[in-house]
Amino acid sequence: MDILFVLIPLSVMMAIFVLGGLWWAVYRGQFEDVEEDGRRIFEIDQ
């Protein structure tokens, strides 16, 4: 039962860290044009 006092705050901190990373990625424009990456693999660069 004592381990819950460690695991619950740890899981909350990890969730905040993941949500902060997702917010940072959206704010920095990582998901602006997801279609372009799919088309880029078909282009031949030589």
N, C-alpha and C positions, 0 to 999 in steps of 0.2 A: 504494500500500500504506500510505503514511503517513496517508492520509485515514481509514483504519479506526480509528486511534487517537483520532480525533475523533468519528467517527460512532457507534461502538459505545457509548461512555459517554454521548453525547448521547441516543441512543435509549433507553438504560436510564433516564436521568433523566426523559425524557418519559413512559415507561411508568409510572414511580413517581408522577409528577405526575397522570397520568390515573387510576391506581388510587386515589390519595389523594382525588381529586375524587369518584370513585364512592363510596368509603367515607364521605366527608363527607355526600354526598347521602342515602345509606342511613341514616346515623346521625341526620341531621336530620329524617327522616321524609318525604322527598320521594316515596317509593314506597309510602306507607301505603295509599292508596285510589285506585288508578288507574281504577277503574270510575266514580267520581264525576265525573271530568272528562269522560268520554264522555257521561254523562247530562246534565251541565250545559249542553252546547251545544244540547240540544233544548228546554230550558226557555225560556219567553218572559218576559223581564224588561222591564217598562215602567214 
